[in-house]
Amino acid sequence: MRSRAIAPMQRSDVPEVAALFQRVFRKGGVPSPQFCAYFEESFFGSPLHSEAEGGLVHRDAGGAIDSALLVIPMQVRVNGQLVTGRLMSNYMTDPKKRTRGGADMVLTIRARNQAFCFSDSANPVSADHWKAVGGHVLPIQGLDWRHVLRPGAWFANRAAAKLPPLLARFAGILAKPLDAALRRLIPSLVPPPDGEGTAISRDDFIAAAPGLVERFAVHPVWGAPELGWMLDMAALNTIDGPLTLRQVRDENGKLAGCSVFYARPGGVARMLNILARPGQEGAVVADLLAHADAIGCVGVQGMAQPFLMEALCRRKGVSFVPRGFYCISTRDPAIVDAARRGDVYLGGLLGEDWSRLVTDFHD
């Protein structure tokens, strides 16, 4: 039963909830108009948004918001049945107040209350909360796969934030000849030139994507309005480079699959989604790696998925690192069964890796 102090989040709550977000996840500064506008679009802009499927706020005795649960609705099909899933984006309580709001909100994601809700970025404490209310943690989706292409530049980039500017620049200069030598000595650093993909337009991707995921028992619906909104939001997040859409076709010209990722020269290409027909996963991975290498990326990284594991494990140079906990909560045993079998398509655009609230607005 929902506490009387918990209510659906309204657009008028955005400034107050945005300020709470800044106190909990950033340095506590006053949220800028740009931040508030992006925040509002993230949690009220989806074509699927409704009060019933939206976020929640908890108010203290004085009427101030002391806790919030941010939600983005996303449609999925479960064995052919349409379900509106709820991406639990951020859960937060005011660090300066003692409140039951957070605990009360955790109870709202109890499995018995949910058709399907999920989070792709839970920390260990949050994962324990999900399990305590009957949720499940998916182990493979809790990993990132990684392929380093230029190790010297990879480590120089990671060290740059901790080094004085002059040393960081010097490390970057040294990385170039080091990588040239390493790529001659270690063949697995260089993807085979078997990527044969091309760019795909936004409209063509929107038309093709639903058919590439329908083989899974649980998969996104990705109707044109919803997927278009997601791509538009994803395109705003340029910190890892522009959003890139590519396609791969087989020898008969039939679409084998698509990839969605961010990439820029000198950066780590960040994969959002790989979509593929059965047996074509390796071809799409190959094209992604070859394209990233050709434009000068230092590596590629993205969420692991069960259907991708064989293709990834067949490639030399791929490793896996923890990324956070992927959690689901549902009263539907068919979803739990499909998740345990790996017969689900989750992550990327069906998640929040595209959100600037994850990667940006840190100043």
C-alpha positions in Angstrom: 0.0 0.0 0.0 1.4 3.4 -1.0 2.1 5.9 1.8 -0.2 9.0 1.7 3.0 11.1 1.5 3.9 9.5 -1.8 2.4 11.0 -4.9 3.0 10.9 -8.7 5.7 13.4 -9.8 4.3 16.4 -11.6 6.0 18.7 -14.1 5.8 21.4 -11.4 8.0 19.3 -9.2 10.9 19.3 -11.6 12.9 22.3 -10.1 12.7 20.7 -6.6 13.5 17.2 -7.7 16.3 18.4 -9.9 17.8 20.2 -6.9 17.5 17.0 -4.9 19.3 15.1 -7.7 22.1 17.7 -7.5 22.4 17.2 -3.8 22.5 13.5 -4.0 24.4 12.7 -7.1 26.4 15.9 -7.9 28.0 18.6 -5.8 24.8 20.3 -4.7 24.8 23.3 -6.9 21.7 25.1 -8.1 20.4 23.2 -11.2 20.8 25.2 -14.4 17.8 26.0 -16.7 19.5 23.6 -19.2 19.6 20.9 -16.7 16.0 21.3 -15.6 14.8 21.3 -19.2 16.7 18.1 -19.9 15.5 16.6 -16.7 11.9 17.4 -17.5 12.2 16.0 -21.1 13.7 12.8 -19.7 10.9 12.0 -17.3 7.9 13.6 -19.0 8.8 13.7 -22.7 8.3 10.1 -23.6 5.3 9.4 -25.8 4.4 6.6 -23.3 4.4 8.9 -20.3 1.4 8.8 -18.0 1.0 9.6 -14.4 0.3 6.0 -13.5 3.7 4.9 -15.1 5.7 7.9 -14.1 7.9 8.9 -11.2 7.1 9.3 -7.5 7.9 11.9 -4.9 7.6 11.8 -1.1 6.9 14.9 0.9 7.9 15.6 4.5 5.5 17.1 7.1 6.2 20.6 5.7 5.4 19.7 2.2 9.0 19.7 0.9 10.1 16.8 -1.4 12.6 14.7 0.6 12.7 11.6 -1.6 12.0 10.8 -5.3 11.9 7.8 -7.6 12.5 8.7 -11.3 10.9 6.5 -13.9 10.8 6.3 -17.7 8.1 4.0 -19.2 9.2 1.6 -21.9 7.0 -0.9 -23.7 8.0 -4.5 -24.0 6.3 -7.7 -25.3 6.2 -10.7 -23.1 5.4 -13.8 -25.2 3.4 -11.6 -27.5 1.6 -9.7 -24.8 2.1 -5.9 -24.6 3.4 -4.7 -21.2 4.5 -1.2 -20.2 7.7 -1.6 -18.3 9.2 1.0 -16.0 12.8 1.9 -16.1 13.8 2.9 -12.5 16.3 5.6 -13.4 17.2 7.2 -10.0 16.1 6.6 -6.4 17.2 9.3 -4.0 16.6 10.7 -0.5 17.7 14.0 0.9 21.0 13.4 2.6 20.3 16.1 5.2 17.0 14.7 6.4 15.9 11.7 8.2 12.9 10.3 6.3 10.9 7.2 5.8 10.2 8.3 2.2 13.1 6.2 0.7 12.0 3.1 2.5 8.4 3.6 1.5 9.4 4.0 -2.1 11.5 0.9 -2.1 8.3 -1.0 -1.2 6.6 0.3 -4.3 8.9 -1.8 -6.5 7.8 -5.1 -4.8 7.5 -7.8 -7.4 3.8 -8.4 -6.6 3.1 -4.8 -7.5 4.9 -4.7 -10.8 4.1 -5.8 -14.3 7.7 -5.3 -15.1 10.2 -2.8 -13.8 14.0 -2.7 -14.1 17.2 -0.9 -13.5 20.5 -1.3 -15.5 22.8 0.6 -13.1 22.1 -0.5 -9.5 24.9 -0.4 -7.0 25.3 -3.2 -4.4 23.1 -1.6 -1.8 20.3 -0.9 -4.4 20.7 -4.5 -5.7 20.1 -5.8 -2.1 16.9 -3.6 -1.9 15.7 -5.1 -5.2 16.3 -8.7 -4.0 14.6 -7.9 -0.6 11.4 -7.0 -2.3 11.3 -10.0 -4.5 13.4 -8.8 -7.5 16.1 -10.6 -9.4 19.7 -9.7 -10.4 20.8 -10.7 -13.9 24.5 -11.6 -13.9 25.5 -11.3 -17.5 23.8 -7.9 -18.0 25.9 -6.8 -15.0 29.0 -7.0 -17.2 30.6 -4.8 -19.8 32.5 -6.4 -22.6 35.7 -4.5 -23.6 38.1 -4.6 -26.5 41.2 -2.4 -26.2 42.5 -1.3 -29.6 45.3 1.1 -28.6 46.5 0.2 -25.0 48.9 3.1 -24.6 46.2 5.7 -25.5 43.6 3.8 -23.4 45.7 4.1 -20.3 46.8 7.6 -21.1 43.2 8.7 -21.4 42.3 7.1 -18.0 45.3 8.7 -16.3 44.7 12.1 -17.9 42.1 13.1 -15.3 44.6 12.5 -12.5 47.7 14.1 -14.0 48.7 17.7 -14.5 47.9 18.9 -18.0 51.5 18.9 -19.1 52.1 15.3 -18.0 48.8 14.2 -19.5 49.8 15.7 -22.8 53.2 14.1 -22.6 51.6 10.7 -21.9 49.4 11.1 -24.9 52.4 11.8 -27.1 54.2 8.7 -25.8 51.2 6.6 -26.4 51.3 6.9 -30.2 54.6 5.2 -30.9 53.9 2.7 -28.1 50.6 1.7 -29.6 52.2 1.4 -33.1 54.7 -1.1 -31.7 52.2 -3.0 -29.6 49.8 -3.4 -32.5 52.6 -5.0 -34.6 53.5 -7.3 -31.7 50.0 -8.3 -30.5 47.7 -9.1 -33.5 44.5 -9.3 -31.3 44.7 -5.6 -30.8 43.8 -5.0 -34.5 40.4 -6.2 -35.5 40.4 -8.2 -38.8 39.2 -6.0 -41.7 36.0 -8.0 -42.0 33.6 -5.3 -41.1 31.4 -4.7 -44.1 28.8 -2.4 -42.7 27.5 1.0 -43.7 25.6 3.9 -42.1 21.9 3.5 -41.8 19.5 6.4 -41.6 17.4 7.1 -38.5 14.2 6.3 -40.3 15.5 3.0 -41.7 16.8 2.0 -38.3 13.4 2.8 -36.7 11.8 0.6 -39.3 14.2 -2.3 -39.0 14.9 -2.5 -35.2 11.7 -4.1 -34.0 12.0 -7.0 -36.3 15.6 -7.7 -35.1 14.5 -8.2 -31.5 11.2 -10.0 -31.8 12.9 -13.5 -31.6 13.2 -12.9 -27.8 10.5 -13.9 -25.4 10.9 -10.5 -23.7 11.8 -7.7 -26.0 11.2 -4.0 -26.6 8.3 -3.0 -28.8 10.1 0.1 -30.1 7.1 1.7 -31.8 8.2 4.5 -34.1 7.2 7.4 -31.7 8.9 5.8 -28.7 12.1 4.7 -30.5 12.3 8.1 -32.3 12.1 9.9 -29.0 14.8 7.6 -27.5 17.1 8.2 -30.5 16.6 12.0 -30.2 17.4 11.9 -26.5 20.5 9.6 -27.2 21.7 12.0 -29.8 21.9 14.8 -27.2 24.5 12.8 -25.3 27.7 13.6 -27.2 30.3 13.2 -24.4 31.7 10.0 -26.1 31.1 11.2 -29.6 28.1 11.5 -31.9 25.5 8.8 -31.9 26.2 6.4 -34.8 23.8 4.0 -36.5 25.3 1.2 -38.7 23.9 -1.8 -40.6 25.4 -5.0 -41.9 24.0 -7.0 -44.8 24.7 -10.6 -45.7 26.0 -11.8 -49.1 22.5 -11.8 -50.4 21.9 -8.2 -49.4 19.5 -9.1 -46.6 19.8 -7.1 -43.4 22.0 -9.1 -40.9 21.9 -6.6 -38.1 22.5 -3.1 -36.8 24.6 -1.4 -34.1 24.0 1.8 -32.1 27.0 3.4 -30.4 28.9 6.6 -29.6 32.4 7.0 -31.1 35.0 9.7 -31.7 38.7 9.5 -32.7 40.9 9.1 -29.6 38.0 8.0 -27.4 36.4 4.8 -26.2 33.5 3.8 -28.5 30.5 3.1 -26.2 28.0 0.6 -27.6 24.4 1.0 -26.8 22.9 -1.9 -28.8 23.7 -4.6 -31.1 20.7 -6.1 -33.0 21.2 -9.1 -35.2 19.4 -12.0 -36.8 20.3 -15.4 -35.3 23.8 -16.4 -36.2 24.8 -12.9 -37.5 25.9 -11.4 -34.1 29.6 -11.9 -35.0 29.3 -10.0 -38.2 27.8 -7.0 -36.4 30.4 -7.1 -33.7 33.1 -7.3 -36.4 31.8 -4.3 -38.1 31.5 -2.3 -34.9 35.2 -3.1 -34.0 36.5 -2.4 -37.5 34.7 0.9 -37.7 35.9 2.0 -34.3 39.4 1.1 -35.2 39.3 2.8 -38.6 38.3 6.2 -37.0 41.0 5.9 -34.3 39.1 4.9 -31.2 41.3 3.5 -28.4 38.8 0.8 -27.6 35.2 -0.4 -27.5 33.0 -1.1 -24.5 29.3 -2.0 -24.0 26.8 -4.1 -22.0 27.1 -7.9 -22.3 24.0 -9.8 -23.2 23.4 -13.6 -23.3 22.8 -13.8 -27.0 26.1 -11.9 -27.7 28.3 -14.1 -25.5 29.3 -16.7 -28.1 30.2 -14.0 -30.7 32.2 -12.0 -28.1 34.1 -15.0 -26.7 35.1 -16.1 -30.2 37.0 -12.8 -30.7 40.6 -12.5 -29.3 41.1 -9.4 -27.2 37.6 -9.3 -25.7 37.5 -9.1 -21.9 34.7 -8.6 -19.3 34.5 -6.1 -16.4 31.7 -5.4 -13.8 29.4 -2.5 -14.8 26.8 -2.5 -12.0 23.8 -4.6 -11.3 20.9 -5.2 -13.7 17.8 -5.8 -11.6 14.2 -6.7 -12.6 11.0 -6.9 -10.5 7.9 -8.5 -11.8 4.9 -10.5 -10.8 4.9 -12.4 -14.1 6.7 -15.7 -13.8 7.1 -15.8 -17.6 9.5 -12.8 -17.5 11.5 -14.4 -14.7 11.8 -17.7 -16.6 12.8 -15.9 -19.8 15.4 -13.9 -17.9 16.9 -17.0 -16.3 17.1 -18.6 -19.7 18.7 -15.5 -21.3 15.7 -15.2 -23.7 15.4 -11.4 -23.1 16.6 -8.4 -25.0 17.5 -5.6 -22.5 19.9 -2.7 -22.2 21.1 0.3 -24.2 18.1 2.1 -25.6 16.0 -0.1 -23.3 17.9 1.3 -20.4 19.6 4.5 -19.5 23.1 4.3 -21.0 21.9 7.0 -23.4 21.1 9.5 -20.7 23.1 12.6 -20.0 22.2 12.2 -16.3 24.5 9.2 -16.3 27.5 10.8 -18.1 27.1 14.6 -18.1 26.1 17.6 -16.0 29.0 17.1 -13.5 30.0 20.7 -13.2 
